[in-house]
Each structure stands twice: as C-alpha cells, then as structure tokens.
Amino acid sequence: MELFFEIKLKQYQSSGFESVEIITCGEQSCPSCQKLEGKVINITDALAIKPLPCKDCTFDLESVNEIGWCRCAYGPHIS
C-alpha cells in the first residue's frame, strides 16, 4: 500500500503541485487518522516521512477482521 501512496504523491508532483492535504473519513476515522485530517505537507517531505498509510490506524475492516486498514488519502493542496 505504501507504493500506492508514493505513486500518488509523484503524480501530484509531476502535475506541478508542491504540497498535498491529508483527507480522512472524518468522524468515521480512528483517532490516529483524525489527527491527520486537513494536515498540509510538502510533497518532498511526504515522500520522505511517509505519513500514509497511518501506521497507528486502528480502523477495523469487518470483512477481513484486520485492524489497521487506513482509509486516508492525499489530495492536492491549492494555496
């Protein structure tokens, strides 16, 4: 899944964006993911830090009974 986020960041970067915003599922997100909501981060930093998928995610995907199924996403940040 980490590769998916890396590819998405590079796509935004190649489209001319310098930063992205982290988008969550709002109140349906786990507390760890909720802390990331709306966070704006430089793409170069995001590629180095890799905040997504959220490593502390506790969302329980019932269909496979796994904990830590992060549903956060990056969106282009327009300032």
LONUVEX-594720 format. One record per residue: residue number from 1; residue in one letter; x, y, z of N, C-alpha, C in turn. Coordinates in nm, 3 decimals, m for minus. Layout:
<recs>
<rec NUM 'A' <X Y Z> <X Y Z> <X Y Z>>
...
</recs>
This chain:
<recs>
<rec 1 'M' <0.083 m0.119 0.000> <0.000 0.000 0.000> <0.088 0.126 0.000>>
<rec 2 'E' <0.206 0.115 0.061> <0.295 0.231 0.065> <0.332 0.277 m0.076>>
<rec 3 'L' <0.350 0.181 m0.165> <0.384 0.214 m0.303> <0.272 0.294 m0.370>>
<rec 4 'F' <0.147 0.261 m0.339> <0.033 0.335 m0.394> <0.042 0.483 m0.358>>
<rec 5 'F' <0.070 0.510 m0.229> <0.078 0.649 m0.184> <0.197 0.722 m0.247>>
<rec 6 'E' <0.309 0.651 m0.263> <0.426 0.710 m0.326> <0.397 0.748 m0.471>>
<rec 7 'I' <0.331 0.661 m0.542> <0.295 0.688 m0.682> <0.201 0.807 m0.689>>
<rec 8 'K' <0.103 0.813 m0.600> <0.007 0.924 m0.599> <0.079 1.057 m0.574>>
<rec 9 'L' <0.171 1.057 m0.477> <0.247 1.180 m0.448> <0.329 1.224 m0.570>>
<rec 10 'K' <0.391 1.129 m0.636> <0.474 1.163 m0.754> <0.387 1.214 m0.869>>
<rec 11 'Q' <0.265 1.163 m0.880> <0.172 1.212 m0.983> <0.137 1.358 m0.956>>
<rec 12 'Y' <0.105 1.389 m0.830> <0.074 1.527 m0.795> <0.195 1.617 m0.821>>
<rec 13 'Q' <0.312 1.569 m0.785> <0.434 1.647 m0.804> <0.460 1.673 m0.953>>
<rec 14 'S' <0.442 1.572 m1.036> <0.464 1.589 m1.180> <0.358 1.678 m1.245>>
<rec 15 'S' <0.244 1.694 m1.175> <0.138 1.783 m1.225> <0.160 1.927 m1.180>>
<rec 16 'G' <0.269 1.950 m1.103> <0.302 2.086 m1.064> <0.263 2.124 m0.922>>
<rec 17 'F' <0.205 2.033 m0.848> <0.170 2.062 m0.710> <0.293 2.051 m0.621>>
<rec 18 'E' <0.301 2.139 m0.522> <0.412 2.137 m0.428> <0.375 2.074 m0.296>>
<rec 19 'S' <0.246 2.075 m0.263> <0.203 2.019 m0.135> <0.069 1.947 m0.152>>
<rec 20 'V' <0.042 1.861 m0.053> <m0.083 1.785 m0.052> <m0.150 1.803 0.084>>
<rec 21 'E' <m0.277 1.772 0.088> <m0.354 1.776 0.212> <m0.401 1.635 0.242>>
<rec 22 'I' <m0.396 1.597 0.368> <m0.441 1.464 0.406> <m0.591 1.468 0.431>>
<rec 23 'I' <m0.660 1.375 0.367> <m0.805 1.365 0.375> <m0.839 1.234 0.447>>
<rec 24 'T' <m0.927 1.243 0.546> <m0.969 1.124 0.619> <m1.118 1.101 0.598>>
<rec 25 'C' <m1.171 1.003 0.668> <m1.315 0.975 0.663> <m1.388 1.048 0.775>>
<rec 26 'G' <m1.329 1.156 0.824> <m1.392 1.237 0.927> <m1.417 1.161 1.055>>
<rec 27 'E' <m1.539 1.172 1.106> <m1.575 1.109 1.233> <m1.572 0.957 1.225>>
<rec 28 'Q' <m1.574 0.902 1.106> <m1.570 0.757 1.091> <m1.426 0.704 1.094>>
<rec 29 'S' <m1.330 0.794 1.102> <m1.190 0.755 1.108> <m1.151 0.723 1.251>>
<rec 30 'C' <m1.044 0.646 1.266> <m0.993 0.617 1.400> <m0.929 0.744 1.456>>
<rec 31 'P' <m0.906 0.751 1.587> <m0.846 0.871 1.647> <m0.710 0.910 1.587>>
<rec 32 'S' <m0.629 0.811 1.553> <m0.497 0.842 1.494> <m0.512 0.909 1.359>>
<rec 33 'C' <m0.602 0.860 1.277> <m0.625 0.919 1.145> <m0.690 1.056 1.157>>
<rec 34 'Q' <m0.782 1.073 1.253> <m0.848 1.202 1.272> <m0.747 1.313 1.300>>
<rec 35 'K' <m0.638 1.279 1.367> <m0.534 1.378 1.395> <m0.466 1.429 1.269>>
<rec 36 'L' <m0.473 1.351 1.161> <m0.409 1.389 1.035> <m0.500 1.474 0.946>>
<rec 37 'E' <m0.630 1.475 0.976> <m0.728 1.546 0.891> <m0.686 1.689 0.862>>
<rec 38 'G' <m0.679 1.722 0.735> <m0.650 1.858 0.691> <m0.504 1.899 0.698>>
<rec 39 'K' <m0.418 1.810 0.742> <m0.276 1.843 0.751> <m0.219 1.866 0.611>>
<rec 40 'V' <m0.152 1.979 0.594> <m0.089 2.012 0.466> <0.059 1.982 0.479>>
<rec 41 'I' <0.111 1.911 0.381> <0.252 1.870 0.385> <0.314 1.884 0.247>>
<rec 42 'N' <0.437 1.931 0.246> <0.513 1.943 0.122> <0.533 1.801 0.065>>
<rec 43 'I' <0.520 1.786 m0.065> <0.529 1.654 m0.128> <0.666 1.590 m0.104>>
<rec 44 'T' <0.772 1.669 m0.111> <0.906 1.615 m0.086> <0.915 1.559 0.055>>
<rec 45 'D' <0.857 1.630 0.151> <0.856 1.583 0.290> <0.769 1.458 0.304>>
<rec 46 'A' <0.655 1.457 0.238> <0.565 1.342 0.245> <0.632 1.216 0.189>>
<rec 47 'L' <0.709 1.233 0.082> <0.781 1.119 0.025> <0.886 1.065 0.121>>
<rec 48 'A' <0.946 1.154 0.200> <1.049 1.112 0.295> <0.990 1.057 0.425>>
<rec 49 'I' <0.886 1.125 0.477> <0.827 1.088 0.607> <0.727 0.973 0.595>>
<rec 50 'K' <0.654 0.970 0.484> <0.552 0.868 0.458> <0.446 0.861 0.568>>
<rec 51 'P' <0.369 0.970 0.585> <0.265 0.968 0.688> <0.147 0.876 0.655>>
<rec 52 'L' <0.132 0.841 0.528> <0.025 0.749 0.488> <0.084 0.625 0.422>>
<rec 53 'P' <0.027 0.509 0.449> <m0.086 0.487 0.538> <m0.046 0.511 0.683>>
<rec 54 'C' <m0.141 0.558 0.761> <m0.118 0.589 0.902> <m0.077 0.461 0.976>>
<rec 55 'K' <0.043 0.463 1.030> <0.096 0.344 1.096> <0.024 0.310 1.226>>
<rec 56 'D' <m0.045 0.407 1.285> <m0.117 0.385 1.411> <m0.267 0.366 1.390>>
<rec 57 'C' <m0.308 0.347 1.266> <m0.450 0.331 1.235> <m0.507 0.209 1.308>>
<rec 58 'T' <m0.626 0.226 1.364> <m0.693 0.116 1.434> <m0.828 0.082 1.374>>
<rec 59 'F' <m0.856 0.134 1.256> <m0.984 0.103 1.191> <m0.993 m0.047 1.168>>
<rec 60 'D' <m1.106 m0.106 1.202> <m1.128 m0.249 1.188> <m1.215 m0.275 1.066>>
<rec 61 'L' <m1.154 m0.331 0.964> <m1.229 m0.366 0.844> <m1.297 m0.501 0.869>>
<rec 62 'E' <m1.426 m0.495 0.896> <m1.500 m0.614 0.940> <m1.492 m0.732 0.845>>
<rec 63 'S' <m1.487 m0.705 0.717> <m1.494 m0.817 0.623> <m1.370 m0.908 0.627>>
<rec 64 'V' <m1.259 m0.856 0.675> <m1.140 m0.941 0.685> <m1.086 m0.947 0.828>>
<rec 65 'N' <m1.156 m0.882 0.922> <m1.117 m0.882 1.063> <m0.971 m0.841 1.084>>
<rec 66 'E' <m0.928 m0.741 1.011> <m0.793 m0.688 1.029> <m0.802 m0.549 1.089>>
<rec 67 'I' <m0.710 m0.520 1.177> <m0.702 m0.387 1.235> <m0.590 m0.311 1.166>>
<rec 68 'G' <m0.612 m0.183 1.143> <m0.510 m0.101 1.081> <m0.528 m0.084 0.932>>
<rec 69 'W' <m0.650 m0.084 0.887> <m0.680 m0.067 0.745> <m0.702 0.082 0.720>>
<rec 70 'C' <m0.594 0.158 0.702> <m0.602 0.303 0.686> <m0.676 0.340 0.558>>
<rec 71 'R' <m0.771 0.432 0.572> <m0.851 0.476 0.457> <m0.822 0.622 0.419>>
<rec 72 'C' <m0.717 0.678 0.475> <m0.681 0.817 0.446> <m0.631 0.829 0.301>>
<rec 73 'A' <m0.630 0.952 0.252> <m0.584 0.978 0.116> <m0.516 1.113 0.109>>
<rec 74 'Y' <m0.439 1.133 0.004> <m0.381 1.264 m0.025> <m0.468 1.335 m0.128>>
<rec 75 'G' <m0.479 1.463 m0.113> <m0.545 1.546 m0.213> <m0.453 1.663 m0.245>>
<rec 76 'P' <m0.458 1.714 m0.366> <m0.371 1.827 m0.399> <m0.409 1.948 m0.316>>
<rec 77 'H' <m0.309 2.020 m0.268> <m0.333 2.140 m0.189> <m0.312 2.262 m0.278>>
<rec 78 'I' <m0.414 2.344 m0.286> <m0.408 2.466 m0.366> <m0.408 2.583 m0.270>>
<rec 79 'S' <m0.299 2.659 m0.270> <m0.291 2.772 m0.177> <m0.325 2.902 m0.244>>
</recs>
